[in-house]
Amino acid sequence: MSDIQQISNLVSELIKQHGPLLTQRDLAMILKRSVGGLRYSLCKGTTPAMVCLRSCCCRIGRGVYYPTDQVAKIILEQGGGE
């Protein structure tokens, strides 16, 4: 399966489960981390995946959200920061 097919499959699966934007709680569940551990990794982490996740987040009001398509791409390319 090509990379584009893998990304589109993952994106469609994540959108079915969580919608077009992921909360930190959703992202923590996908990455199998606690919310606190994810926040720490996003704040202090220097792995390429955490840097990419930090750069793609968007704030809406007081909430922090992550576009599902970009998260899927990062997970497949970087391995989710593990």
Residue, then its C-alpha position, 0 to 999 in steps of 0.5 A: m500500500s502506498d503512503i498516500q493510501q495509508i494516510s487517507n485510510l488513517v485520516s478517514e478512520l480518525i475522522k470517523q472516530h473523532g472528527p476533523l479536529l482532535t482535542q488533546r485528550d483525543l490525541a493522547m488516546i491515539l498516541k497511548r499517553s496520558v493527557g499530562g504526559l502529552r502536554y509535557s512532551l509537547c512543551k518540552g519534547t524535541t523529537p521530530a514528531m512532537v515538534c511537528l505536532r506543536s507547530c500544527c496545533c490551532r487555538i479556538g477560544r481556550g481550546v487547543y486542537y490538532p487537524t486530523d489529517q496532519v496528525a495522521k501524516i505525522i503519525l505515519e511519517q514520524g511514528g508518533g514521537e515514540 
